[in-house]
Amino acid sequence: MVTKAQMRRILDTFAEMFPDAHCELNHSNPFELTIAVLLSAQCTDALVNKVTPHLFEKYKTPEDYLSVPLEELEQDIRSIGLYRNKAKNIQKLARMLIEDYGGEVPREHSELVKLPGVGRKTANVVVSTAFDVPAIAVDTHVERVSKRLGIARWKDSPLQVEETLMKKVPREEWGITHHRMIFFGRYHCKAVNPRCEVCPLLDICREGKKRMKTK
């Protein structure tokens, strides 16, 4: 596991490499962000961003999503994986927002996870990005980077990775660290063909060292 000094170096390196890291899902309000993150499950942000311009032009409120048959909404997001299940969850979420939250996305994490299709990761993204509440969402990139660098253990679950990061990263840096780790994993420490040969953290990366020895 990394030391406190190594963790600080990792965070500073992320900041130097990706100072402008941000949520790449296009949205203009908390409701659109919630829908976009729901759609992004097992799907790339790039594909979601191809679908949401039309979607957000057609559906602006929870009521709008309930004004069409489920089959029509399915067709609107058909190019996205698991579109049938996601369409059902969107309509269920819209109905719950209207009935329980006055049509507004709740700010509390404990309330967000009650919404259909919204898990812990999605709730963390929403509270952090939309409401500026410190949180670390562990997606595949964050989990992979954390384990490769020895921040977390290989056998750790996403929740365990999140809890470890919350201990090792200063609370005021949780939100930006989440985005920087995603950028680091998406554009540098990729799942396939990571850029180990030019990585400034290679000397403390157990996975990178193994990869470079086999080349």
DAKAQUI-V168156 format. One line per field, one symbol per residue. burial: + if it has 9 or more other ideal C-beta (glycine too) atoms within 8 Angstrom, else -. Layout:
burial = ???
This chain:
burial = -+---++-+++-+++-++--+---+-+--++++++++++++-+---+++-+++-++-----+++++---+--++-++--+-++--+++++++++++++--+---+---+-+++-+-++-++++++++++++---++++--++++++++++++---+-+-+++-+++-++---+++++++++++++--+++---+++--+-++-++-+++-++---
